[in-house]
Amino acid sequence: MSQLAPPRLPVVALDDGGNLRRLRFRLWQVFWTTLTVLVTAWACTFGWIPAIIAILIAKHVLVAILVVGLGVDHARRAQE
């Protein structure tokens, strides 16, 4: 029994730097999306004019978060 090889180390999904970076980025997206929706809902309580302005701003912010998540600028990053 003393000549058995030790067990291999477990493979953890977050060992690779890319996977951890991707997880942090997705958490960043979820956080800012949630914050945008909550601030918009809060601004909607002030009346219909602030509600329209808040929804217009939130629409642009959420589209920007989506575009960054889709990786539209990957070609530019690869050149740098």
C-alpha positions as CSV (number, residue, x, y, z in Angstrom):
1,M,0.0,0.0,0.0
2,S,2.8,2.4,0.6
3,Q,3.8,2.3,-3.1
4,L,0.4,3.6,-4.5
5,A,0.6,6.9,-6.3
6,P,-1.0,9.9,-4.6
7,P,-4.3,11.0,-6.1
8,R,-4.3,13.6,-8.8
9,L,-5.2,17.2,-7.9
10,P,-8.8,18.0,-8.7
11,V,-9.5,20.2,-11.7
12,V,-11.1,23.4,-10.6
13,A,-13.1,25.4,-13.2
14,L,-11.6,28.7,-12.0
15,D,-7.9,27.6,-12.3
16,D,-7.5,29.2,-15.7
17,G,-7.2,33.0,-15.7
18,G,-9.6,33.3,-18.6
19,N,-12.5,31.5,-16.8
20,L,-12.1,33.7,-13.7
21,R,-12.0,36.8,-15.8
22,R,-15.1,35.7,-17.7
23,L,-16.9,35.0,-14.4
24,R,-16.0,38.4,-13.0
25,F,-17.2,40.1,-16.2
26,R,-20.5,38.3,-16.1
27,L,-21.0,39.3,-12.4
28,W,-20.1,42.8,-13.4
29,Q,-22.8,42.7,-16.0
30,V,-25.4,41.3,-13.7
31,F,-24.6,43.9,-11.0
32,W,-24.8,46.9,-13.3
33,T,-27.9,45.6,-15.0
34,T,-29.6,45.1,-11.7
35,L,-28.5,48.5,-10.4
36,T,-29.8,50.2,-13.6
37,V,-33.2,48.5,-13.3
38,L,-33.5,49.4,-9.6
39,V,-32.5,53.0,-10.1
40,T,-35.0,53.3,-13.0
41,A,-37.8,51.8,-10.9
42,W,-37.0,54.2,-8.1
43,A,-37.0,57.2,-10.4
44,C,-40.4,56.1,-11.8
45,T,-41.9,56.9,-8.4
46,F,-41.3,60.6,-8.8
47,G,-43.9,61.1,-11.6
48,W,-44.3,60.5,-15.3
49,I,-41.7,63.0,-16.6
50,P,-38.9,61.6,-14.4
51,A,-40.1,58.1,-15.4
52,I,-39.8,58.8,-19.1
53,I,-36.3,60.3,-18.6
54,A,-35.2,57.4,-16.4
55,I,-36.5,54.8,-18.9
56,L,-34.7,56.5,-21.8
57,I,-31.4,56.6,-19.9
58,A,-31.8,53.1,-18.7
59,K,-32.4,51.9,-22.2
60,H,-29.1,53.3,-23.4
61,V,-27.2,52.0,-20.4
62,L,-28.6,48.5,-20.8
63,V,-27.9,48.4,-24.5
64,A,-24.3,49.5,-23.8
65,I,-23.9,46.7,-21.3
66,L,-25.3,44.2,-23.8
67,V,-23.0,45.4,-26.6
68,V,-19.9,45.1,-24.3
69,G,-21.1,41.6,-23.3
70,L,-21.5,40.6,-27.0
71,G,-17.9,41.5,-27.6
72,V,-18.3,44.0,-30.4
73,D,-14.8,45.4,-29.7
74,H,-12.9,42.1,-29.7
75,A,-11.3,42.8,-33.1
76,R,-10.0,46.1,-31.8
77,R,-8.7,44.5,-28.6
78,A,-6.9,41.8,-30.5
79,Q,-5.0,44.4,-32.5
80,E,-3.8,46.1,-29.3
